[in-house]
Amino acid sequence: MQRITKVPTNIITGFLGSGKTTAINQLIKQKPKDEVWAILVNEFGQIGIDSALMANEDNLHIKELAGGCVCCTLGPSLTITLAMLLRRVKPHRLIIEPTGLGHPAGIVDVLTGVSFEEAIDLRSIICVLDPAVLEHPGILANPIFTDQLNLADIVLINRCDLSPASLCQEAQHACENLFPPKESVLRTLFGVFPLSLLDNPRQSFESMEPYTRHADTQNDAVHHASNGQQTSLAFSPQHAEPKPMPGKPIRKSHAHDGIQTYGWIFDAKDKFEFDSLKAELDQMTDLMRLKAAINIGHTWVSYNRVFQDASVLPLAWRKDSRFEIISNTTLDADEIEQSLIKHITSTP
């Protein structure tokens, strides 16, 4: 098989003990025999274990970075190791498993930065979630856990055989209502999911529309993998959506039962001056809800406003900046769009 210059790359993230390594092993079982894969495993401890737990297959190269978080303390090592893997192995696919105690946004920044933007094609980011964490408030409040979910395109609700059905349903409902929304939410046993999901398009504009499930339809039925294990696949776009250009967002509006929704997606390289933007968002009138994920240059933040109450929090999201407004009155979308654009401080 011909070598490729821009390597399809996936991040498999998730909190400690969620089943990341198991999920990667299931992917390895589906690897085409003529493809060369490279897997980069990061462990927080000094002695690496996960790489020893992975399957030994032909055309499979596993590299381990132990002794810290690859997103933080091992940052320089990540750049060096990635360059070495790409140069020596020349893989058809690269899979990165960060430590369960790591902020994966730093990895995305490296993969999409100038050093690797011509060498790596970042595709689906998958977060493996153990629904049992819903019973552990300390984990739910951990910003690392929040970052891992926020950054993911796909959430894999794993170990559904070990948790009550009600807890699995609660986890799925919570994931389906995250903002920015997910491309897919799956339930699975033993980390089994289709290899094809690795190449799902990352966060399309379609996903800004409200997430609707039809539990009684055939499309939302439980699908059975070839080995008899069950997965329930929620939302997956069926066609490619247009992409925003720097300084030129994509807009989509919707109206139903007197409720208007307006959404914008900006290119990830558009950077906003946050103080002036926040002042403008705070002053907007006739809003029921305003949600945003914003690149403010040195970091990313979420803005969440319900009527007049607004909050701002750090955000691991790195795909794009996006704004969603819900109102019970018709708003001037052109005027709002221009008011957002004027706060962009830099474009490529």
FINUVEX-947860 format. One record per residue (C-alpha): residue number from 1; residue in three letters; x, y, z. Coordinates in nm, 3 decimals, padded with zeros to 5 digits. Layout:
BEGIN
PT, num, residuo, xx, yy, zz
PT, NUM, ALA, X, Y, Z
...
END
This chain:
BEGIN
PT, num, residuo, xx, yy, zz
PT, 1, MET, 00.000, 00.000, 00.000
PT, 2, GLN, 00.128, 00.345, -00.092
PT, 3, ARG, 00.256, 00.562, 00.191
PT, 4, ILE, 00.064, 00.882, 00.264
PT, 5, THR, 00.205, 01.222, 00.351
PT, 6, LYS, -00.077, 01.350, 00.571
PT, 7, VAL, -00.142, 01.080, 00.828
PT, 8, PRO, -00.499, 01.021, 00.954
PT, 9, THR, -00.472, 01.071, 01.330
PT, 10, ASN, -00.708, 00.999, 01.619
PT, 11, ILE, -00.698, 01.074, 01.990
PT, 12, ILE, -00.858, 00.819, 02.226
PT, 13, THR, -00.906, 00.997, 02.557
PT, 14, GLY, -01.097, 00.930, 02.878
PT, 15, PHE, -01.056, 00.941, 03.254
PT, 16, LEU, -00.860, 00.684, 03.453
PT, 17, GLY, -00.996, 00.332, 03.418
PT, 18, SER, -01.253, 00.414, 03.149
PT, 19, GLY, -01.128, 00.146, 02.910
PT, 20, LYS, -00.915, 00.339, 02.659
PT, 21, THR, -00.657, 00.065, 02.610
PT, 22, THR, -00.931, -00.196, 02.570
PT, 23, ALA, -01.097, 00.017, 02.302
PT, 24, ILE, -00.768, 00.055, 02.116
PT, 25, ASN, -00.714, -00.321, 02.130
PT, 26, GLN, -01.055, -00.366, 01.969
PT, 27, LEU, -00.952, -00.126, 01.693
PT, 28, ILE, -00.629, -00.319, 01.638
PT, 29, LYS, -00.836, -00.632, 01.575
PT, 30, GLN, -01.006, -00.445, 01.289
PT, 31, LYS, -00.686, -00.303, 01.138
PT, 32, PRO, -00.647, -00.382, 00.767
PT, 33, LYS, -00.353, -00.620, 00.729
PT, 34, ASP, -00.180, -00.406, 00.468
PT, 35, GLU, -00.186, -00.090, 00.682
PT, 36, VAL, 00.091, 00.025, 00.912
PT, 37, TRP, -00.032, 00.182, 01.237
PT, 38, ALA, 00.159, 00.380, 01.496
PT, 39, ILE, 00.021, 00.409, 01.849
PT, 40, LEU, 00.157, 00.661, 02.097
PT, 41, VAL, 00.070, 00.579, 02.458
PT, 42, ASN, 00.119, 00.828, 02.741
PT, 43, GLU, 00.119, 00.708, 03.103
PT, 44, PHE, 00.133, 00.929, 03.409
PT, 45, GLY, 00.343, 00.684, 03.608
PT, 46, GLN, 00.714, 00.623, 03.563
PT, 47, ILE, 00.664, 00.258, 03.464
PT, 48, GLY, 00.459, 00.209, 03.150
PT, 49, ILE, 00.198, -00.065, 03.157
PT, 50, ASP, -00.057, 00.011, 02.885
PT, 51, SER, 00.172, -00.066, 02.591
PT, 52, ALA, 00.232, -00.412, 02.738
PT, 53, LEU, -00.143, -00.470, 02.743
PT, 54, MET, -00.185, -00.397, 02.373
PT, 55, ALA, -00.210, -00.663, 02.109
PT, 56, ASN, 00.103, -00.764, 01.919
PT, 57, GLU, 00.023, -00.744, 01.549
PT, 58, ASP, 00.218, -00.715, 01.225
PT, 59, ASN, 00.262, -00.360, 01.094
PT, 60, LEU, 00.191, -00.219, 01.440
PT, 61, HIS, 00.438, 00.017, 01.609
PT, 62, ILE, 00.372, 00.115, 01.972
PT, 63, LYS, 00.567, 00.397, 02.136
PT, 64, GLU, 00.533, 00.485, 02.503
PT, 65, LEU, 00.588, 00.814, 02.685
PT, 66, ALA, 00.583, 00.755, 03.061
PT, 67, GLY, 00.644, 00.975, 03.362
PT, 68, GLY, 00.404, 01.264, 03.320
PT, 69, CYS, 00.129, 01.420, 03.114
PT, 70, VAL, 00.212, 01.443, 02.744
PT, 71, CYS, -00.004, 01.756, 02.730
PT, 72, CYS, 00.203, 01.938, 02.993
PT, 73, THR, 00.533, 01.820, 03.141
PT, 74, LEU, 00.618, 01.597, 02.844
PT, 75, GLY, 00.525, 01.857, 02.581
PT, 76, PRO, 00.869, 01.879, 02.414
PT, 77, SER, 00.898, 01.499, 02.421
PT, 78, LEU, 00.565, 01.475, 02.237
PT, 79, THR, 00.690, 01.689, 01.950
PT, 80, ILE, 01.015, 01.495, 01.920
PT, 81, THR, 00.847, 01.155, 01.947
PT, 82, LEU, 00.579, 01.240, 01.691
PT, 83, ALA, 00.836, 01.360, 01.442
PT, 84, MET, 01.037, 01.042, 01.492
PT, 85, LEU, 00.733, 00.815, 01.451
PT, 86, LEU, 00.618, 00.985, 01.135
PT, 87, ARG, 00.965, 00.982, 00.982
PT, 88, ARG, 01.066, 00.626, 01.072
PT, 89, VAL, 00.737, 00.436, 01.066
PT, 90, LYS, 00.555, 00.630, 00.790
PT, 91, PRO, 00.221, 00.500, 00.922
PT, 92, HIS, -00.113, 00.488, 00.748
PT, 93, ARG, -00.275, 00.582, 01.079
PT, 94, LEU, -00.162, 00.732, 01.409
PT, 95, ILE, -00.356, 00.677, 01.733
PT, 96, ILE, -00.268, 00.872, 02.047
PT, 97, GLU, -00.379, 00.759, 02.395
PT, 98, PRO, -00.316, 01.036, 02.651
PT, 99, THR, -00.300, 00.962, 03.021
PT, 100, GLY, -00.636, 00.963, 03.197
PT, 101, LEU, -00.503, 01.251, 03.408
PT, 102, GLY, -00.414, 01.471, 03.112
PT, 103, HIS, -00.568, 01.773, 02.941
PT, 104, PRO, -00.594, 01.657, 02.577
PT, 105, ALA, -00.637, 02.010, 02.437
PT, 106, GLY, -00.261, 02.055, 02.450
PT, 107, ILE, -00.217, 01.757, 02.218
PT, 108, VAL, -00.464, 01.905, 01.970
PT, 109, ASP, -00.270, 02.232, 01.976
PT, 110, VAL, 00.049, 02.042, 01.887
PT, 111, LEU, -00.112, 01.831, 01.614
PT, 112, THR, -00.276, 02.130, 01.446
PT, 113, GLY, 00.019, 02.367, 01.497
PT, 114, VAL, 00.276, 02.471, 01.240
PT, 115, SER, 00.507, 02.177, 01.314
PT, 116, PHE, 00.257, 01.911, 01.205
PT, 117, GLU, -00.021, 02.083, 01.009
PT, 118, GLU, 00.119, 01.946, 00.681
PT, 119, ALA, 00.197, 01.601, 00.821
PT, 120, ILE, -00.111, 01.513, 01.027
PT, 121, ASP, -00.480, 01.494, 00.939
PT, 122, LEU, -00.660, 01.509, 01.274
PT, 123, ARG, -00.983, 01.312, 01.255
PT, 124, SER, -01.228, 01.189, 01.519
PT, 125, ILE, -01.139, 01.251, 01.883
PT, 126, ILE, -01.301, 00.980, 02.095
PT, 127, CYS, -01.368, 00.997, 02.469
PT, 128, VAL, -01.427, 00.667, 02.649
PT, 129, LEU, -01.668, 00.716, 02.940
PT, 130, ASP, -01.743, 00.476, 03.224
PT, 131, PRO, -02.102, 00.560, 03.333
PT, 132, ALA, -02.004, 00.469, 03.689
PT, 133, VAL, -01.834, 00.811, 03.717
PT, 134, LEU, -02.181, 00.963, 03.753
PT, 135, GLU, -02.178, 00.827, 04.107
PT, 136, HIS, -01.849, 01.005, 04.187
PT, 137, PRO, -01.902, 01.383, 04.225
PT, 138, GLY, -01.529, 01.438, 04.266
PT, 139, ILE, -01.461, 01.308, 03.915
PT, 140, LEU, -01.754, 01.499, 03.764
PT, 141, ALA, -01.614, 01.820, 03.911
PT, 142, ASN, -01.261, 01.749, 03.786
PT, 143, PRO, -01.171, 01.993, 03.505
PT, 144, ILE, -00.966, 01.722, 03.333
PT, 145, PHE, -01.277, 01.503, 03.306
PT, 146, THR, -01.474, 01.799, 03.169
PT, 147, ASP, -01.201, 01.883, 02.918
PT, 148, GLN, -01.194, 01.527, 02.786
PT, 149, LEU, -01.568, 01.529, 02.719
PT, 150, ASN, -01.572, 01.880, 02.574
PT, 151, LEU, -01.296, 01.806, 02.326
PT, 152, ALA, -01.442, 01.480, 02.193
PT, 153, ASP, -01.628, 01.440, 01.866
PT, 154, ILE, -01.751, 01.095, 01.971
PT, 155, VAL, -01.832, 00.968, 02.320
PT, 156, LEU, -01.807, 00.596, 02.381
PT, 157, ILE, -02.016, 00.497, 02.685
PT, 158, ASN, -01.828, 00.185, 02.785
PT, 159, ARG, -01.878, -00.096, 03.037
PT, 160, CYS, -02.254, -00.087, 03.005
PT, 161, ASP, -02.259, -00.446, 03.127
PT, 162, LEU, -02.122, -00.335, 03.466
PT, 163, SER, -02.354, -00.039, 03.529
PT, 164, PRO, -02.732, -00.023, 03.577
PT, 165, ALA, -02.927, 00.055, 03.261
PT, 166, SER, -03.060, 00.371, 03.425
PT, 167, LEU, -02.705, 00.499, 03.480
PT, 168, CYS, -02.610, 00.426, 03.119
PT, 169, GLN, -02.919, 00.612, 03.001
PT, 170, GLU, -02.835, 00.907, 03.226
PT, 171, ALA, -02.483, 00.918, 03.084
PT, 172, GLN, -02.611, 00.906, 02.727
PT, 173, HIS, -02.864, 01.182, 02.793
PT, 174, ALA, -02.595, 01.402, 02.947
PT, 175, CYS, -02.358, 01.346, 02.654
PT, 176, GLU, -02.628, 01.419, 02.399
PT, 177, ASN, -02.689, 01.756, 02.561
PT, 178, LEU, -02.329, 01.875, 02.575
PT, 179, PHE, -02.233, 02.197, 02.400
PT, 180, PRO, -02.070, 02.197, 02.153
PT, 181, PRO, -02.268, 01.887, 02.061
PT, 182, LYS, -02.118, 01.551, 01.976
PT, 183, GLU, -02.113, 01.388, 01.634
PT, 184, SER, -02.195, 01.048, 01.783
PT, 185, VAL, -02.274, 00.893, 02.120
PT, 186, LEU, -02.243, 00.516, 02.149
PT, 187, ARG, -02.306, 00.255, 02.414
PT, 188, THR, -02.079, -00.044, 02.405
PT, 189, LEU, -01.934, -00.344, 02.584
PT, 190, PHE, -01.560, -00.407, 02.599
PT, 191, GLY, -01.480, -00.097, 02.394
PT, 192, VAL, -01.613, -00.239, 02.066
PT, 193, PHE, -01.705, 00.019, 01.802
PT, 194, PRO, -01.680, 00.035, 01.421
PT, 195, LEU, -01.341, 00.123, 01.274
PT, 196, SER, -01.518, 00.352, 01.026
PT, 197, LEU, -01.596, 00.600, 01.305
PT, 198, LEU, -01.229, 00.695, 01.318
PT, 199, ASP, -01.276, 00.875, 00.989
PT, 200, ASN, -01.599, 01.056, 01.072
PT, 201, PRO, -01.580, 01.422, 00.967
PT, 202, ARG, -01.498, 01.634, 01.271
PT, 203, GLN, -01.783, 01.850, 01.409
PT, 204, SER, -01.989, 01.960, 01.109
PT, 205, PHE, -02.223, 02.257, 01.104
PT, 206, GLU, -02.517, 02.018, 01.101
PT, 207, SER, -02.438, 01.934, 01.462
PT, 208, MET, -02.538, 02.282, 01.577
PT, 209, GLU, -02.902, 02.195, 01.534
PT, 210, PRO, -03.078, 02.060, 01.842
PT, 211, TYR, -02.991, 01.697, 01.903
PT, 212, THR, -03.303, 01.493, 01.836
PT, 213, ARG, -03.343, 01.125, 01.910
PT, 214, HIS, -03.629, 00.901, 01.797
PT, 215, ALA, -03.617, 00.611, 02.037
PT, 216, ASP, -03.899, 00.422, 01.868
PT, 217, THR, -03.766, 00.438, 01.512
PT, 218, GLN, -03.568, 00.176, 01.330
PT, 219, ASN, -03.277, 00.416, 01.283
PT, 220, ASP, -03.231, 00.433, 01.659
PT, 221, ALA, -03.259, 00.062, 01.716
PT, 222, VAL, -02.987, -00.126, 01.893
PT, 223, HIS, -02.727, -00.251, 01.646
PT, 224, HIS, -02.541, -00.574, 01.702
PT, 225, ALA, -02.175, -00.606, 01.628
PT, 226, SER, -02.049, -00.917, 01.455
PT, 227, ASN, -01.940, -01.063, 01.788
PT, 228, GLY, -02.287, -01.022, 01.936
PT, 229, GLN, -02.208, -00.721, 02.154
PT, 230, GLN, -02.447, -00.427, 02.147
PT, 231, THR, -02.388, -00.069, 02.049
PT, 232, SER, -02.645, 00.205, 02.025
PT, 233, LEU, -02.538, 00.469, 01.777
PT, 234, ALA, -02.707, 00.804, 01.818
PT, 235, PHE, -02.635, 01.088, 01.576
PT, 236, SER, -02.409, 01.069, 01.270
PT, 237, PRO, -02.416, 01.323, 00.985
PT, 238, GLN, -02.493, 01.175, 00.645
PT, 239, HIS, -02.331, 01.441, 00.430
PT, 240, ALA, -02.042, 01.686, 00.438
PT, 241, GLU, -02.123, 02.036, 00.554
PT, 242, PRO, -01.963, 02.358, 00.428
PT, 243, LYS, -01.671, 02.486, 00.629
PT, 244, PRO, -01.618, 02.842, 00.751
PT, 245, MET, -01.334, 03.052, 00.616
PT, 246, PRO, -01.126, 03.293, 00.825
PT, 247, GLY, -01.340, 03.599, 00.892
PT, 248, LYS, -01.633, 03.442, 00.707
PT, 249, PRO, -01.853, 03.236, 00.938
PT, 250, ILE, -02.125, 02.993, 00.838
PT, 251, ARG, -02.472, 03.076, 00.965
PT, 252, LYS, -02.778, 02.860, 01.012
PT, 253, SER, -03.119, 02.955, 01.150
PT, 254, HIS, -03.424, 02.759, 01.251
PT, 255, ALA, -03.774, 02.837, 01.377
PT, 256, HIS, -04.028, 02.610, 01.545
PT, 257, ASP, -04.337, 02.686, 01.754
PT, 258, GLY, -04.242, 03.050, 01.794
PT, 259, ILE, -03.886, 02.977, 01.905
PT, 260, GLN, -03.603, 03.108, 01.688
PT, 261, THR, -03.249, 02.966, 01.687
PT, 262, TYR, -02.948, 03.130, 01.525
PT, 263, GLY, -02.607, 02.967, 01.498
PT, 264, TRP, -02.264, 03.066, 01.367
PT, 265, ILE, -01.941, 02.871, 01.323
PT, 266, PHE, -01.614, 03.061, 01.280
PT, 267, ASP, -01.286, 02.924, 01.153
PT, 268, ALA, -01.062, 02.794, 01.433
PT, 269, LYS, -00.797, 03.051, 01.339
PT, 270, ASP, -01.028, 03.346, 01.404
PT, 271, LYS, -00.927, 03.491, 01.741
PT, 272, PHE, -01.163, 03.714, 01.938
PT, 273, GLU, -01.095, 04.003, 02.175
PT, 274, PHE, -01.289, 03.862, 02.465
PT, 275, ASP, -01.348, 04.161, 02.692
PT, 276, SER, -01.524, 04.363, 02.424
PT, 277, LEU, -01.703, 04.055, 02.289
PT, 278, LYS, -01.830, 03.957, 02.633
PT, 279, ALA, -01.955, 04.310, 02.695
PT, 280, GLU, -02.153, 04.288, 02.371
PT, 281, LEU, -02.289, 03.941, 02.446
PT, 282, ASP, -02.393, 04.056, 02.794
PT, 283, GLN, -02.589, 04.346, 02.645
PT, 284, MET, -02.781, 04.152, 02.379
PT, 285, THR, -03.154, 04.166, 02.442
PT, 286, ASP, -03.452, 03.936, 02.379
PT, 287, LEU, -03.253, 03.620, 02.445
PT, 288, MET, -03.365, 03.304, 02.619
PT, 289, ARG, -03.026, 03.134, 02.584
PT, 290, LEU, -02.684, 03.213, 02.440
PT, 291, LYS, -02.407, 02.954, 02.426
PT, 292, ALA, -02.063, 02.998, 02.277
PT, 293, ALA, -01.725, 02.830, 02.243
PT, 294, ILE, -01.465, 03.097, 02.168
PT, 295, ASN, -01.099, 03.114, 02.067
PT, 296, ILE, -00.963, 03.417, 02.252
PT, 297, GLY, -00.605, 03.378, 02.136
PT, 298, HIS, -00.411, 03.242, 02.431
PT, 299, THR, -00.685, 02.996, 02.526
PT, 300, TRP, -01.049, 02.901, 02.462
PT, 301, VAL, -01.350, 02.971, 02.681
PT, 302, SER, -01.718, 02.887, 02.698
PT, 303, TYR, -01.981, 03.156, 02.742
PT, 304, ASN, -02.317, 03.042, 02.875
PT, 305, ARG, -02.607, 03.280, 02.932
PT, 306, VAL, -02.963, 03.200, 03.039
PT, 307, PHE, -03.173, 03.516, 03.013
PT, 308, GLN, -02.954, 03.766, 03.204
PT, 309, ASP, -02.731, 03.524, 03.398
PT, 310, ALA, -02.399, 03.458, 03.223
PT, 311, SER, -02.097, 03.246, 03.311
PT, 312, VAL, -01.752, 03.202, 03.154
PT, 313, LEU, -01.536, 02.892, 03.198
PT, 314, PRO, -01.214, 02.751, 03.047
PT, 315, LEU, -01.280, 02.518, 02.756
PT, 316, ALA, -01.082, 02.234, 02.599
PT, 317, TRP, -01.263, 02.270, 02.265
PT, 318, ARG, -01.028, 02.348, 01.972
PT, 319, LYS, -01.227, 02.274, 01.655
PT, 320, ASP, -01.380, 02.617, 01.589
PT, 321, SER, -01.554, 02.911, 01.754
PT, 322, ARG, -01.932, 02.886, 01.758
PT, 323, PHE, -02.226, 03.084, 01.887
PT, 324, GLU, -02.586, 02.972, 01.934
PT, 325, ILE, -02.874, 03.200, 02.027
PT, 326, ILE, -03.227, 03.094, 02.123
PT, 327, SER, -03.499, 03.357, 02.134
PT, 328, ASN, -03.877, 03.379, 02.136
PT, 329, THR, -03.862, 03.681, 01.903
PT, 330, THR, -03.721, 03.730, 01.554
PT, 331, LEU, -03.372, 03.882, 01.566
PT, 332, ASP, -03.163, 04.057, 01.302
PT, 333, ALA, -02.917, 03.779, 01.219
PT, 334, ASP, -02.713, 03.998, 00.981
PT, 335, GLU, -02.662, 04.261, 01.249
PT, 336, ILE, -02.563, 04.001, 01.509
PT, 337, GLU, -02.318, 03.840, 01.268
PT, 338, GLN, -02.146, 04.171, 01.197
PT, 339, SER, -02.130, 04.247, 01.568
PT, 340, LEU, -01.948, 03.917, 01.623
PT, 341, ILE, -01.709, 03.963, 01.332
PT, 342, LYS, -01.595, 04.304, 01.452
PT, 343, HIS, -01.444, 04.145, 01.764
PT, 344, ILE, -01.208, 03.923, 01.562
PT, 345, THR, -00.857, 04.049, 01.632
PT, 346, SER, -00.663, 03.830, 01.392
PT, 347, THR, -00.717, 03.593, 01.100
PT, 348, PRO, -00.455, 03.400, 00.899
END
